[in-house]
Amino acid sequence: MDRRILSMDLRALTRSIDRYLGETMPPSAYRATGGNAHIIMFLARNRDRDVYQHTIEQKFCITRSTASRVLTLMEKKGMIVRESVDHDARLKKIVLTDQADAIVNDLKRSGADMERRLMDGLDERELETLFSCLARMRANLDEARREFRTRQPDHPPAAAAPPADGPACDDTDETNDKNDKKEESK
């Protein structure tokens, strides 16, 4: 009997979620690739604060060059604008356009449906246990990364990894980045 490998099951679940969201994406959101949709929803959920490129880099665990490329493409598509801020001329906050706002509600409905289906049959106690376990696993990996960086200070960090002492980041599927590259070359 094959031994189950948790990381492979988690990766398979993540890809199943991405496939489901891609297949059920509302027509209003077709211009947004998967990665764009995640960023649009993050910006919508964080309207009450300024969000900058470095915020996107940390939240989505992507490099500066990837974030710059993705945000430039989103700007060309008319989904975001970058606005100057008074307190620092170097910073530009990222703001959703009316075009992106128009798809937020459709994406929310689609995401809520996916969450409902994902958790179907799980009771509150099971969900609490699941979320607690996931938080512990992320903390374990963060600690392991810090330990590794202490033992191997000259080892170059992974391309999409935040600083070893930085906050945990949200992993994104590599195919989103590939889709953005394909679309950028059009």
Protein Blocks (a to p, Z undefined) as FASTA:
>chain_A
ZZddfklmmmmmmmmmmmmmmmmocfklmmpcfklmmmmmmmmmmmmpccdfklmmmmno
pafklmmmmmmmmmmnopaccdddfklmkbccddddfklmmmmmmmmmmmmmmmmmmmgo
iafklmmmmmmmmmmmmmmmmmmmmmmmmmmmmbccdfklccfklccdddddfklmmmmm
mmmmZZ
